[in-house]
C-alpha cells in the first residue's frame, strides 16, 4: 500500500510554489496525497519564520496534527526549519526537520531514518532548477530567484534562504514556453527578492523581461514584490510599452517615515517612493499598486507612525499588507533600544488596515464601468457556479456566466459592481 501524505503551506508565494514541487516529488516517488491529517502517514508543514506569530502558528499546527493522529510522522520544513535546525527536534511533536534546499527532493529524506537534513544554506551559490508540471491551476507560477543579499535590520529571511541566486535566462524562457504550450495564459514570477534577479549573472531584471517579451509565447506575466529602488525610469518605460506585462506592482515599502526606514536599513526616502507611486499611476492605466508596511519597529515613536500614516493616506496605493513588527533573534533589530509594546504595534497595524480598506474600495470604484482583460479561472465559484477570473490589474471578479467552455480563456469584461467584498463583472467578448 502506498504511503500517504498531507501538506500544509505557510507564508510567501515562493513557499506555495515549493509546496507544489514537494507534492510532485512525492507523487512521482510512490506517495499518495490525501486531504486530511487523519488519513496521512506523513504530515508536512512548509513553514514561514517572518514573525514570531508565524513560528508559534507552525508549532500549534504540528501539535494539533499529533493530537488528531498520534502516529502520524510530522515533517517540518521551510524557513523556520532552516533557521532553527536541530533544536526543533527537542519538541516531541516534530519528528523530522528538513531544510529549504533539501525539501525540493523531499522523498530522499522520507525513505531513510534520518531525523534532520538541513545543509548550510549560506554556502549555496547555484539556483535549484526544479521544474513544476502541475496544470490544474489557471495561472502558472515560476520561481526565477532565491535568497537575498540585503540585510534589513528586521529580517531573518536571508539566513533562511541564503545568498541571492538566479535562474538563467534560457531555463526561464524554456519553462515559460512549456507553460504556454500547456495552455497557460499567464505566468507569475516568484522568488524571495526578484529585483535581485541576475545580480549573480552580471544581468539585471530588465534583461530577463526583454527576453520574455521577445522569446516567449505566453500572453502575459506578473511580477512579484520589488524594492522601490529597483523600479527605475528605464524599467517603467519598458513595461509601459510591453505587450505582456500585467499592470500590477507590489512595492516592498515597510515604512513611510524616513527615520524608521533608515533604522530598518532601507535605503530610500518616503518622498522617493511616493514620487514613484505617482509616476507609475501616471504611466499605466489603473495599475494595481500593493505594498508591505511593518508597524511598531524598534524606536518608532507616535510621531514617526503619524508620518507613516499621513504619507500612506496621501499615496496612490491600491492596497496595503501590514503586520506588527516581530523581534527576530539574529537580526540587528532584535538588539535595538526602545522596543514598542505589542498593544501599540497592533493598534497601529489596525489603523493601516483601515487605510488599506479605503484605498482598495476607491481603486475598485475607479475600475467600475471599465473594461479589463480577464483570465477565467479553471474552477468556478463552488457556491454559485458562476465563473471567476482575474483582471490584468489584479482584481478577482465574479462573472455573469456559468459557461464552463470559457474556463482558462481570455475575455473582455466590464466591472459592474462591488458589494459584500465581491466584485462582479459582465463578459462583453
GIDAKA-V798745 format. One record per pair of residues at least 12 apart in sequence whose C-alpha atoms are under 8 Angstrom apart, sorted by the first residue. I is the first residue (numbers start at 1). J is the second residue. If there is no record, write none. Layout:
i-><I | I>
j-><J | J>
//
This chain:
i-><2 | 2 | 2 | 3 | 3 | 3 | 3 | 3 | 3 | 4 | 4 | 4 | 4 | 4 | 4 | 4 | 4 | 5 | 5 | 5 | 5 | 5 | 5 | 5 | 5 | 5 | 5 | 6 | 6 | 6 | 6 | 6 | 6 | 6 | 6 | 6 | 7 | 7 | 7 | 7 | 7 | 7 | 8 | 8 | 8 | 9 | 9 | 9 | 10 | 10 | 10 | 10 | 10 | 11 | 11 | 12 | 13 | 13 | 14 | 14 | 14 | 14 | 15 | 15 | 15 | 17 | 17 | 17 | 18 | 19 | 20 | 20 | 21 | 21 | 21 | 21 | 22 | 22 | 22 | 22 | 24 | 24 | 24 | 25 | 25 | 25 | 25 | 26 | 26 | 29 | 37 | 37 | 37 | 37 | 38 | 38 | 40 | 41 | 41 | 41 | 42 | 42 | 42 | 42 | 43 | 43 | 43 | 43 | 43 | 44 | 44 | 44 | 44 | 45 | 45 | 45 | 45 | 45 | 45 | 45 | 46 | 46 | 46 | 46 | 47 | 47 | 47 | 47 | 47 | 47 | 48 | 48 | 48 | 49 | 49 | 49 | 49 | 50 | 50 | 50 | 50 | 51 | 51 | 51 | 51 | 52 | 52 | 52 | 53 | 55 | 62 | 62 | 62 | 63 | 66 | 73 | 73 | 73 | 74 | 74 | 74 | 74 | 75 | 75 | 75 | 75 | 75 | 76 | 76 | 76 | 76 | 76 | 77 | 77 | 77 | 77 | 77 | 78 | 78 | 78 | 78 | 79 | 79 | 79 | 79 | 79 | 80 | 81 | 81 | 81 | 81 | 81 | 82 | 82 | 82 | 82 | 82 | 82 | 82 | 83 | 83 | 85 | 85 | 85 | 85 | 86 | 89 | 95 | 96 | 96 | 96 | 97 | 97 | 97 | 97 | 98 | 98 | 98 | 99 | 99 | 99 | 100 | 100 | 100 | 100 | 101 | 101 | 101 | 102 | 102 | 102 | 104 | 121 | 121 | 121 | 121 | 122 | 122 | 122 | 122 | 123 | 123 | 124 | 124 | 125 | 125 | 125 | 126 | 126 | 127 | 127 | 127 | 127 | 127 | 128 | 129 | 129 | 131 | 135 | 136 | 137 | 137 | 138 | 138 | 138 | 138 | 138 | 138 | 138 | 138 | 139 | 139 | 139 | 139 | 139 | 140 | 140 | 140 | 140 | 140 | 141 | 141 | 141 | 141 | 142 | 142 | 142 | 142 | 142 | 142 | 142 | 143 | 143 | 143 | 144 | 144 | 144 | 144 | 144 | 144 | 144 | 144 | 145 | 145 | 145 | 145 | 145 | 145 | 145 | 145 | 145 | 145 | 145 | 146 | 146 | 146 | 146 | 146 | 146 | 146 | 146 | 146 | 146 | 147 | 147 | 147 | 147 | 147 | 147 | 147 | 147 | 148 | 148 | 148 | 148 | 148 | 148 | 148 | 149 | 149 | 149 | 151 | 152 | 152 | 152 | 153 | 153 | 153 | 153 | 153 | 153 | 154 | 154 | 154 | 154 | 154 | 154 | 154 | 154 | 154 | 154 | 155 | 155 | 156 | 156 | 156 | 156 | 161 | 164 | 164 | 164 | 164 | 164 | 165 | 165 | 165 | 166 | 166 | 166 | 166 | 166 | 167 | 168 | 168 | 169 | 169 | 173 | 173 | 173 | 173 | 176 | 176 | 176 | 177 | 177 | 177 | 179 | 180 | 180 | 180 | 183 | 184 | 184 | 185 | 185 | 185 | 185 | 185 | 185 | 185 | 186 | 186 | 186 | 186 | 186 | 187 | 187 | 187 | 187 | 188 | 188 | 188 | 188 | 189 | 189 | 189 | 189 | 190 | 190 | 191 | 193 | 193 | 194 | 194 | 194 | 195 | 195 | 195 | 195 | 206 | 213 | 213 | 213 | 218 | 219 | 220 | 220 | 220 | 220 | 221 | 221 | 221 | 222 | 222 | 222 | 222 | 223 | 223 | 223 | 224 | 224 | 225 | 225 | 225 | 225 | 226 | 226 | 226 | 226 | 227 | 227 | 227 | 228 | 228 | 228 | 228 | 228 | 228 | 229 | 231 | 236 | 240 | 240 | 246 | 246 | 247 | 247 | 247 | 247 | 247 | 247 | 247 | 248 | 248 | 248 | 248 | 248 | 248 | 248 | 249 | 249 | 249 | 249 | 250 | 250 | 250 | 251 | 251 | 251 | 251 | 252 | 252 | 252 | 253 | 253 | 253 | 253 | 254 | 254 | 254 | 254 | 255 | 255 | 255 | 255 | 255 | 256 | 256 | 256 | 256 | 256 | 256 | 256 | 257 | 257 | 257 | 257 | 257 | 257 | 257 | 258 | 259 | 260 | 260 | 260 | 260 | 264 | 270 | 274 | 274 | 274 | 277 | 277 | 277 | 277 | 278 | 278 | 281 | 286 | 286 | 286 | 287 | 288 | 288 | 288 | 288 | 289 | 289 | 289 | 289 | 290 | 290 | 290 | 290 | 290 | 291 | 291 | 291 | 291 | 292 | 292 | 292 | 293 | 293 | 293 | 293 | 294 | 294 | 294 | 294 | 294 | 295 | 295 | 295 | 295 | 295 | 295 | 295 | 295 | 296 | 296 | 296 | 296 | 296 | 296 | 296 | 296 | 297 | 297 | 297 | 297 | 297 | 298 | 298 | 298 | 298 | 298 | 298 | 299 | 299 | 299 | 299 | 299 | 300 | 305 | 309 | 312 | 313 | 317 | 318 | 318 | 318 | 318 | 318 | 319 | 319 | 319 | 319 | 320 | 320 | 320 | 320 | 321 | 321 | 322 | 322 | 322 | 323 | 323 | 324 | 324 | 324 | 324 | 324 | 325 | 364 | 364 | 365 | 367 | 368 | 368 | 368 | 368 | 369 | 369 | 369 | 370 | 370 | 371 | 371 | 371 | 371 | 372 | 372 | 372 | 372 | 372 | 372 | 372 | 373 | 373 | 373 | 373 | 373 | 373 | 374 | 374 | 374 | 374 | 374 | 374 | 374 | 374 | 375 | 375 | 375 | 375 | 375 | 375 | 375 | 375 | 376 | 376 | 376 | 376 | 376 | 376 | 376 | 376 | 376 | 377 | 377 | 377 | 377 | 378 | 378 | 379 | 380 | 385 | 386 | 386 | 386 | 386 | 386 | 387 | 387 | 387 | 387 | 387 | 387 | 387 | 395 | 396 | 397 | 397 | 397 | 397 | 398 | 398 | 398 | 398 | 399 | 399 | 399 | 399 | 400 | 400 | 400 | 400 | 401 | 411 | 411 | 411 | 412 | 412 | 412 | 413 | 413 | 413 | 413 | 413 | 414 | 414 | 414>
j-><30 | 31 | 32 | 30 | 31 | 32 | 40 | 41 | 42 | 31 | 32 | 33 | 34 | 39 | 40 | 41 | 42 | 31 | 32 | 33 | 34 | 37 | 40 | 41 | 42 | 43 | 44 | 33 | 34 | 35 | 36 | 37 | 40 | 42 | 43 | 44 | 19 | 23 | 43 | 44 | 45 | 46 | 44 | 45 | 46 | 45 | 46 | 47 | 45 | 46 | 47 | 48 | 54 | 47 | 48 | 48 | 190 | 191 | 143 | 190 | 191 | 192 | 46 | 47 | 78 | 141 | 142 | 143 | 104 | 46 | 132 | 134 | 104 | 130 | 131 | 132 | 103 | 104 | 105 | 106 | 132 | 133 | 134 | 104 | 105 | 106 | 107 | 106 | 107 | 107 | 65 | 68 | 69 | 72 | 68 | 69 | 72 | 71 | 72 | 73 | 72 | 73 | 74 | 75 | 65 | 72 | 73 | 74 | 75 | 74 | 75 | 76 | 77 | 58 | 62 | 74 | 75 | 76 | 77 | 78 | 76 | 77 | 78 | 79 | 76 | 77 | 78 | 79 | 80 | 81 | 78 | 79 | 80 | 79 | 80 | 156 | 157 | 155 | 156 | 157 | 326 | 325 | 326 | 327 | 328 | 326 | 327 | 328 | 326 | 80 | 74 | 93 | 94 | 93 | 93 | 94 | 95 | 96 | 93 | 94 | 95 | 96 | 94 | 95 | 96 | 97 | 98 | 94 | 95 | 96 | 97 | 98 | 97 | 98 | 99 | 100 | 103 | 98 | 99 | 100 | 103 | 99 | 100 | 157 | 160 | 161 | 160 | 97 | 98 | 99 | 100 | 118 | 98 | 99 | 100 | 118 | 121 | 160 | 161 | 159 | 160 | 97 | 99 | 116 | 118 | 116 | 115 | 115 | 114 | 115 | 116 | 115 | 116 | 117 | 118 | 116 | 117 | 118 | 117 | 118 | 119 | 118 | 121 | 160 | 161 | 118 | 119 | 121 | 117 | 118 | 119 | 130 | 159 | 160 | 161 | 162 | 159 | 161 | 162 | 163 | 162 | 163 | 162 | 163 | 163 | 164 | 165 | 165 | 166 | 145 | 146 | 165 | 166 | 167 | 167 | 167 | 171 | 175 | 182 | 378 | 377 | 378 | 184 | 185 | 186 | 375 | 376 | 377 | 378 | 408 | 184 | 185 | 186 | 187 | 188 | 179 | 184 | 186 | 187 | 188 | 187 | 188 | 189 | 190 | 172 | 175 | 176 | 187 | 188 | 189 | 190 | 189 | 190 | 191 | 166 | 167 | 172 | 189 | 190 | 191 | 194 | 197 | 164 | 165 | 166 | 167 | 190 | 191 | 192 | 193 | 194 | 196 | 197 | 161 | 162 | 163 | 164 | 165 | 166 | 191 | 192 | 193 | 194 | 161 | 162 | 163 | 164 | 165 | 191 | 192 | 193 | 161 | 162 | 163 | 164 | 192 | 193 | 196 | 162 | 163 | 164 | 265 | 264 | 265 | 266 | 263 | 264 | 265 | 331 | 332 | 333 | 264 | 297 | 325 | 326 | 327 | 328 | 331 | 332 | 333 | 334 | 328 | 331 | 328 | 329 | 330 | 331 | 192 | 193 | 196 | 197 | 199 | 200 | 197 | 198 | 200 | 197 | 198 | 199 | 200 | 201 | 197 | 198 | 201 | 208 | 211 | 211 | 212 | 215 | 216 | 216 | 217 | 218 | 216 | 217 | 218 | 218 | 217 | 218 | 219 | 408 | 218 | 408 | 218 | 219 | 220 | 375 | 408 | 409 | 410 | 218 | 219 | 220 | 221 | 222 | 218 | 220 | 221 | 222 | 221 | 222 | 223 | 224 | 221 | 222 | 223 | 224 | 223 | 224 | 224 | 225 | 226 | 224 | 225 | 226 | 225 | 226 | 227 | 230 | 235 | 242 | 243 | 244 | 244 | 244 | 243 | 244 | 245 | 246 | 244 | 245 | 246 | 245 | 246 | 247 | 248 | 248 | 249 | 250 | 249 | 250 | 249 | 250 | 251 | 252 | 249 | 250 | 251 | 252 | 251 | 252 | 253 | 251 | 252 | 253 | 268 | 273 | 276 | 268 | 276 | 280 | 283 | 284 | 392 | 393 | 284 | 285 | 286 | 287 | 288 | 392 | 393 | 287 | 288 | 289 | 290 | 392 | 393 | 394 | 287 | 288 | 289 | 290 | 289 | 290 | 291 | 289 | 290 | 291 | 292 | 291 | 292 | 293 | 273 | 291 | 292 | 293 | 291 | 292 | 293 | 294 | 270 | 293 | 294 | 295 | 308 | 269 | 270 | 307 | 308 | 309 | 311 | 312 | 269 | 270 | 304 | 305 | 307 | 308 | 311 | 270 | 304 | 297 | 299 | 300 | 304 | 333 | 311 | 311 | 315 | 316 | 289 | 315 | 316 | 317 | 315 | 316 | 316 | 366 | 367 | 393 | 393 | 317 | 318 | 393 | 394 | 316 | 317 | 318 | 319 | 317 | 318 | 319 | 320 | 321 | 317 | 319 | 320 | 321 | 320 | 321 | 322 | 320 | 321 | 322 | 323 | 322 | 323 | 324 | 325 | 349 | 322 | 323 | 324 | 325 | 345 | 346 | 348 | 349 | 324 | 325 | 339 | 340 | 341 | 344 | 345 | 348 | 324 | 325 | 333 | 339 | 340 | 333 | 336 | 337 | 338 | 339 | 340 | 336 | 337 | 338 | 339 | 340 | 340 | 348 | 352 | 355 | 355 | 359 | 356 | 359 | 360 | 362 | 363 | 356 | 357 | 359 | 360 | 352 | 353 | 355 | 356 | 353 | 356 | 349 | 352 | 353 | 346 | 349 | 342 | 345 | 346 | 348 | 349 | 345 | 418 | 423 | 418 | 415 | 414 | 415 | 416 | 417 | 414 | 415 | 416 | 414 | 415 | 412 | 413 | 414 | 415 | 391 | 392 | 393 | 412 | 413 | 414 | 415 | 391 | 392 | 410 | 411 | 412 | 413 | 389 | 390 | 391 | 392 | 410 | 411 | 412 | 413 | 389 | 390 | 391 | 392 | 408 | 409 | 410 | 411 | 388 | 389 | 390 | 406 | 407 | 408 | 409 | 410 | 411 | 389 | 390 | 407 | 408 | 407 | 408 | 407 | 402 | 402 | 398 | 399 | 400 | 401 | 402 | 399 | 400 | 401 | 402 | 403 | 404 | 407 | 423 | 423 | 422 | 423 | 424 | 425 | 422 | 423 | 424 | 425 | 424 | 425 | 426 | 427 | 424 | 425 | 426 | 427 | 427 | 427 | 428 | 429 | 427 | 428 | 429 | 425 | 426 | 427 | 428 | 429 | 426 | 427 | 428>
//
